[in-house]
Amino acid sequence: MDFAVRRYLPSDETAWLRCRALGFLDTTYFDAVERTKPVIPAPGIELVATGQDGEVIGVIDVAVEGDEATIETIAVHPDHRSRGIASALLEEVLAYLRTQNVATLDAWGREDPSALRWYRSSGFAEGEHYLHVYADYDADAAEPDRAIGERRPGLRPVRAFLHAKIEDEAVMREQFARVHVCRRFVQDVNS
Ligand SMILES: CC(C)(COP(=O)(O)OP(=O)(O)OC[C@H]1O[C@@H](n2cnc3c(N)ncnc32)[C@H](O)[C@@H]1OP(=O)(O)O)[C@@H](O)C(=O)NCCC(=O)NCCS
């Protein structure tokens, strides 16, 4: 194993942001860019994987509320995938969650094949689904108007991000170019 897993430190912030941005670049989350690291309050956990030169090559953030935990971010640098980095991060998270009496760990993902495969092979079961819908003037000038009925005078919508019910998937796909199925993955921490 030529990587190490350790706690995130405030001095990692720039490296963390870059790893996340590159990790998401080849996925449907390519435009979900953060410019400051989201805060994970205690008793949540933030881990990084580092390479041989100490560079950050994988990140995981997990929020904890009562006996439920949620993966807020998981990303491995594209040059370092399929080496067990995400699995090592998850293993350490699960060990920590057991000490906190957490019962379930969940995560939300879209249809990115590498992520779907990884969640399924890492003990997560797929649960509820809903839709992420983008209404974008550049895709079709009529999309924002289809999404937003009543306009505030003086403001013209150009781009909007919306949630919709999975039952409306066919209609949404007819009317909007960018629609993602957002799915919950969940596993029992103590199994
Ligand atoms: C999903 C993601 C985090 C997985 O990271 P990863 O470090 O490549 O994951 P792992 O290496 O632990 O596992 C990936 C695969 O490599 C295999 N693998 C693990 N160690 C290996 C090794 N030493 N040699 C060869 N293959 C290995 C695993 O069996 C796994 O196969 P599978 O996907 O068919 O089950 C990564 O693809 C990623 O960052 N994707 C983009 C960001 C993203 O989509 N995040 C989730 C948003 S919801």
Ligand as a Chemical Component Dictionary entry (heavy atoms), coordinates in Angstrom:
data_LIG
# 
_chem_comp.id                   LIG 
_chem_comp.type                 NON-POLYMER 
_chem_comp.pdbx_formal_charge   0 
_chem_comp.three_letter_code    LIG 
# 
loop_
_chem_comp_atom.comp_id 
_chem_comp_atom.atom_id 
_chem_comp_atom.alt_atom_id 
_chem_comp_atom.type_symbol 
_chem_comp_atom.charge 
_chem_comp_atom.model_Cartn_x 
_chem_comp_atom.model_Cartn_y 
_chem_comp_atom.model_Cartn_z 
_chem_comp_atom.pdbx_ordinal 
LIG C1  C1  C 0 -16.001 6.218  -6.483 1  
LIG C2  C2  C 0 -14.529 6.472  -6.141 2  
LIG C3  C3  C 0 -14.465 7.335  -4.875 3  
LIG C4  C4  C 0 -13.850 5.125  -5.887 4  
LIG O1  O1  O 0 -12.491 5.398  -5.521 5  
LIG P1  P1  P 0 -11.302 4.327  -5.708 6  
LIG O2  O2  O 0 -10.212 4.700  -4.800 7  
LIG O3  O3  O 0 -11.005 4.141  -7.143 8  
LIG O4  O4  O 0 -12.042 3.033  -5.141 9  
LIG P2  P2  P 0 -11.337 1.613  -4.795 10 
LIG O5  O5  O 0 -9.978  1.563  -5.392 11 
LIG O6  O6  O 0 -11.486 1.353  -3.346 12 
LIG O7  O7  O 0 -12.321 0.646  -5.566 13 
LIG C5  C5  C 0 -12.534 0.825  -6.962 14 
LIG C6  C6  C 0 -12.344 -0.498 -7.688 15 
LIG O8  O8  O 0 -10.979 -0.852 -7.694 16 
LIG C7  C7  C 0 -10.812 -2.174 -7.242 17 
LIG N1  N1  N 0 -9.542  -2.218 -6.502 18 
LIG C8  C8  C 0 -9.330  -1.910 -5.217 19 
LIG N2  N2  N 0 -8.036  -2.063 -4.901 20 
LIG C9  C9  C 0 -7.426  -2.469 -6.046 21 
LIG C10 C10 C 0 -6.103  -2.768 -6.373 22 
LIG N3  N3  N 0 -5.129  -2.699 -5.455 23 
LIG N4  N4  N 0 -5.847  -3.128 -7.644 24 
LIG C11 C11 C 0 -6.824  -3.192 -8.570 25 
LIG N5  N5  N 0 -8.124  -2.900 -8.313 26 
LIG C12 C12 C 0 -8.391  -2.553 -7.063 27 
LIG C13 C13 C 0 -11.996 -2.419 -6.340 28 
LIG O9  O9  O 0 -12.304 -3.793 -6.266 29 
LIG C14 C14 C 0 -13.068 -1.626 -7.029 30 
LIG O10 O10 O 0 -13.676 -2.361 -8.047 31 
LIG P3  P3  P 0 -15.241 -2.151 -8.347 32 
LIG O11 O11 O 0 -15.438 -0.666 -8.528 33 
LIG O12 O12 O 0 -15.489 -2.917 -9.567 34 
LIG O13 O13 O 0 -15.930 -2.656 -7.123 35 
LIG C15 C15 C 0 -13.798 7.160  -7.325 36 
LIG O14 O14 O 0 -14.105 6.480  -8.515 37 
LIG C16 C16 C 0 -14.112 8.618  -7.483 38 
LIG O15 O15 O 0 -13.482 9.482  -6.877 39 
LIG N6  N6  N 0 -15.082 8.919  -8.337 40 
LIG C17 C17 C 0 -15.430 10.302 -8.622 41 
LIG C18 C18 C 0 -16.054 10.990 -7.461 42 
LIG C19 C19 C 0 -17.396 10.423 -7.157 43 
LIG O16 O16 O 0 -18.107 9.969  -8.047 44 
LIG N7  N7  N 0 -17.734 10.456 -5.868 45 
LIG C20 C20 C 0 -19.028 10.020 -5.412 46 
LIG C21 C21 C 0 -19.956 11.154 -5.656 47 
LIG S1  S1  S 0 -21.500 10.689 -5.047 48 
# 
loop_
_chem_comp_bond.comp_id 
_chem_comp_bond.atom_id_1 
_chem_comp_bond.atom_id_2 
_chem_comp_bond.value_order 
_chem_comp_bond.pdbx_ordinal 
LIG C1  C2  SING 1  
LIG C2  C3  SING 2  
LIG C2  C4  SING 3  
LIG C2  C15 SING 4  
LIG C4  O1  SING 5  
LIG O1  P1  SING 6  
LIG P1  O2  DOUB 7  
LIG P1  O3  SING 8  
LIG P1  O4  SING 9  
LIG O4  P2  SING 10 
LIG P2  O5  DOUB 11 
LIG P2  O6  SING 12 
LIG P2  O7  SING 13 
LIG O7  C5  SING 14 
LIG C5  C6  SING 15 
LIG C6  O8  SING 16 
LIG C6  C14 SING 17 
LIG O8  C7  SING 18 
LIG C7  N1  SING 19 
LIG C7  C13 SING 20 
LIG N1  C8  SING 21 
LIG N1  C12 SING 22 
LIG C8  N2  DOUB 23 
LIG N2  C9  SING 24 
LIG C9  C10 SING 25 
LIG C9  C12 DOUB 26 
LIG C10 N3  SING 27 
LIG C10 N4  DOUB 28 
LIG N4  C11 SING 29 
LIG C11 N5  DOUB 30 
LIG N5  C12 SING 31 
LIG C13 O9  SING 32 
LIG C13 C14 SING 33 
LIG C14 O10 SING 34 
LIG O10 P3  SING 35 
LIG P3  O11 DOUB 36 
LIG P3  O12 SING 37 
LIG P3  O13 SING 38 
LIG C15 O14 SING 39 
LIG C15 C16 SING 40 
LIG C16 O15 DOUB 41 
LIG C16 N6  SING 42 
LIG N6  C17 SING 43 
LIG C17 C18 SING 44 
LIG C18 C19 SING 45 
LIG C19 O16 DOUB 46 
LIG C19 N7  SING 47 
LIG N7  C20 SING 48 
LIG C20 C21 SING 49 
LIG C21 S1  SING 50 
# 
